[in-house]
Amino acid sequence: MRDEYDFSKGRPNPYAKRLKKRVTIRLDERTIDYFRELSEETGIPYQTLINLYLRDCAASRRRLSMSWRPRKARSAG
């Protein structure tokens, strides 16, 4: 192995921007704790596990089964 390498003729990876995109997402603590525990069991970083799970959901076009109830209007007074 060399002590130094010459990268002066190197060029950036043209596919790097397609690999991952940094986003801010708000997750509750129970969700983060779940993936951190899973991370300790598997040895896979928890953020990678979250990404893998979401990718699987997107690939299988999985949708949540949710029903929303309209809020009752509060009376003034």
PyRosetta script that sets phi, psi and omega in degrees:
from pyrosetta import init, pose_from_sequence

init()
pose = pose_from_sequence("MRDEYDFSKGRPNPYAKRLKKRVTIRLDERTIDYFRELSEETGIPYQTLINLYLRDCAASRRRLSMSWRPRKARSAG")
pose.set_psi(1, 137.5)
pose.set_omega(1, -178.5)
pose.set_phi(2, -80.4)
pose.set_psi(2, 155.8)
pose.set_omega(2, 175.0)
pose.set_phi(3, -74.8)
pose.set_psi(3, -33.3)
pose.set_omega(3, -179.9)
pose.set_phi(4, -139.4)
pose.set_psi(4, 151.5)
pose.set_omega(4, 177.8)
pose.set_phi(5, -124.5)
pose.set_psi(5, 149.2)
pose.set_omega(5, 180.0)
pose.set_phi(6, -100.3)
pose.set_psi(6, 109.6)
pose.set_omega(6, 178.4)
pose.set_phi(7, -105.2)
pose.set_psi(7, 15.8)
pose.set_omega(7, -176.2)
pose.set_phi(8, -63.7)
pose.set_psi(8, -26.4)
pose.set_omega(8, 179.3)
pose.set_phi(9, -99.7)
pose.set_psi(9, 5.4)
pose.set_omega(9, -179.8)
pose.set_phi(10, -75.1)
pose.set_psi(10, 159.8)
pose.set_omega(10, 176.8)
pose.set_phi(11, -134.1)
pose.set_psi(11, 153.5)
pose.set_omega(11, -178.9)
pose.set_phi(12, -65.0)
pose.set_psi(12, 151.1)
pose.set_omega(12, 177.3)
pose.set_phi(13, -67.0)
pose.set_psi(13, 119.6)
pose.set_omega(13, -177.7)
pose.set_phi(14, -69.7)
pose.set_psi(14, -15.1)
pose.set_omega(14, -178.5)
pose.set_phi(15, -99.1)
pose.set_psi(15, -3.4)
pose.set_omega(15, -174.4)
pose.set_phi(16, -58.9)
pose.set_psi(16, -39.5)
pose.set_omega(16, -178.5)
pose.set_phi(17, -68.5)
pose.set_psi(17, -23.8)
pose.set_omega(17, -179.7)
pose.set_phi(18, -80.5)
pose.set_psi(18, -18.2)
pose.set_omega(18, -173.7)
pose.set_phi(19, -68.1)
pose.set_psi(19, -57.1)
pose.set_omega(19, -177.9)
pose.set_phi(20, -145.8)
pose.set_psi(20, 153.7)
pose.set_omega(20, 178.0)
pose.set_phi(21, -127.6)
pose.set_psi(21, 132.2)
pose.set_omega(21, 179.9)
pose.set_phi(22, -77.3)
pose.set_psi(22, 128.2)
pose.set_omega(22, 176.9)
pose.set_phi(23, -136.0)
pose.set_psi(23, 159.5)
pose.set_omega(23, 173.6)
pose.set_phi(24, -104.1)
pose.set_psi(24, 128.9)
pose.set_omega(24, -179.4)
pose.set_phi(25, -136.6)
pose.set_psi(25, 138.8)
pose.set_omega(25, -179.9)
pose.set_phi(26, -99.2)
pose.set_psi(26, 120.0)
pose.set_omega(26, 179.7)
pose.set_phi(27, -121.9)
pose.set_psi(27, 145.1)
pose.set_omega(27, 178.6)
pose.set_phi(28, -75.3)
pose.set_psi(28, 160.6)
pose.set_omega(28, -174.1)
pose.set_phi(29, -62.7)
pose.set_psi(29, -35.9)
pose.set_omega(29, -180.0)
pose.set_phi(30, -62.4)
pose.set_psi(30, -38.6)
pose.set_omega(30, 178.7)
pose.set_phi(31, -66.4)
pose.set_psi(31, -46.1)
pose.set_omega(31, 179.4)
pose.set_phi(32, -62.9)
pose.set_psi(32, -44.0)
pose.set_omega(32, 178.5)
pose.set_phi(33, -59.1)
pose.set_psi(33, -42.1)
pose.set_omega(33, 179.1)
pose.set_phi(34, -58.3)
pose.set_psi(34, -49.9)
pose.set_omega(34, -177.4)
pose.set_phi(35, -71.0)
pose.set_psi(35, -30.3)
pose.set_omega(35, 175.7)
pose.set_phi(36, -68.2)
pose.set_psi(36, -40.4)
pose.set_omega(36, 176.6)
pose.set_phi(37, -63.8)
pose.set_psi(37, -43.7)
pose.set_omega(37, 177.9)
pose.set_phi(38, -61.9)
pose.set_psi(38, -35.6)
pose.set_omega(38, 178.3)
pose.set_phi(39, -62.9)
pose.set_psi(39, -42.6)
pose.set_omega(39, 179.4)
pose.set_phi(40, -65.2)
pose.set_psi(40, -36.6)
pose.set_omega(40, 180.0)
pose.set_phi(41, -69.5)
pose.set_psi(41, -39.5)
pose.set_omega(41, -172.3)
pose.set_phi(42, -97.3)
pose.set_psi(42, -21.8)
pose.set_omega(42, -175.3)
pose.set_phi(43, 80.4)
pose.set_psi(43, 10.4)
pose.set_omega(43, 178.5)
pose.set_phi(44, -101.4)
pose.set_psi(44, 132.4)
pose.set_omega(44, 179.6)
pose.set_phi(45, -54.1)
pose.set_psi(45, 142.1)
pose.set_omega(45, -173.8)
pose.set_phi(46, -62.7)
pose.set_psi(46, -34.6)
pose.set_omega(46, 179.3)
pose.set_phi(47, -67.4)
pose.set_psi(47, -34.4)
pose.set_omega(47, 176.0)
pose.set_phi(48, -66.0)
pose.set_psi(48, -41.2)
pose.set_omega(48, 178.0)
pose.set_phi(49, -62.0)
pose.set_psi(49, -42.7)
pose.set_omega(49, 178.2)
pose.set_phi(50, -61.9)
pose.set_psi(50, -44.5)
pose.set_omega(50, 179.3)
pose.set_phi(51, -62.2)
pose.set_psi(51, -43.5)
pose.set_omega(51, 179.7)
pose.set_phi(52, -62.3)
pose.set_psi(52, -41.6)
pose.set_omega(52, 179.6)
pose.set_phi(53, -64.4)
pose.set_psi(53, -46.9)
pose.set_omega(53, 179.9)
pose.set_phi(54, -65.0)
pose.set_psi(54, -37.9)
pose.set_omega(54, 178.0)
pose.set_phi(55, -63.3)
pose.set_psi(55, -41.3)
pose.set_omega(55, 178.0)
pose.set_phi(56, -62.5)
pose.set_psi(56, -42.7)
pose.set_omega(56, 177.7)
pose.set_phi(57, -60.8)
pose.set_psi(57, -43.7)
pose.set_omega(57, -179.5)
pose.set_phi(58, -67.2)
pose.set_psi(58, -41.5)
pose.set_omega(58, -178.1)
pose.set_phi(59, -65.2)
pose.set_psi(59, -36.1)
pose.set_omega(59, -179.4)
pose.set_phi(60, -92.6)
pose.set_psi(60, 3.8)
pose.set_omega(60, 179.1)
pose.set_phi(61, 54.7)
pose.set_psi(61, 36.4)
pose.set_omega(61, 179.6)
pose.set_phi(62, -68.3)
pose.set_psi(62, 139.2)
pose.set_omega(62, 178.9)
pose.set_phi(63, -127.4)
pose.set_psi(63, 146.9)
pose.set_omega(63, 176.3)
pose.set_phi(64, -72.7)
pose.set_psi(64, 147.0)
pose.set_omega(64, 173.2)
pose.set_phi(65, -99.4)
pose.set_psi(65, 101.7)
pose.set_omega(65, -175.5)
pose.set_phi(66, -129.6)
pose.set_psi(66, 150.0)
pose.set_omega(66, 170.9)
pose.set_phi(67, -134.6)
pose.set_psi(67, 132.2)
pose.set_omega(67, -177.6)
pose.set_phi(68, -105.5)
pose.set_psi(68, 135.9)
pose.set_omega(68, 174.4)
pose.set_phi(69, -102.7)
pose.set_psi(69, 131.9)
pose.set_omega(69, 178.2)
pose.set_phi(70, -64.1)
pose.set_psi(70, 142.5)
pose.set_omega(70, 177.7)
pose.set_phi(71, -70.1)
pose.set_psi(71, 143.1)
pose.set_omega(71, 175.4)
pose.set_phi(72, -76.0)
pose.set_psi(72, 139.1)
pose.set_omega(72, 179.2)
pose.set_phi(73, -70.6)
pose.set_psi(73, 137.0)
pose.set_omega(73, 178.0)
pose.set_phi(74, -80.9)
pose.set_psi(74, 143.1)
pose.set_omega(74, 176.0)
pose.set_phi(75, -86.1)
pose.set_psi(75, 139.8)
pose.set_omega(75, 179.2)
pose.set_phi(76, -75.5)
pose.set_psi(76, 132.3)
pose.set_omega(76, 173.5)
pose.set_phi(77, 135.5)
pose.dump_pdb("model.pdb")
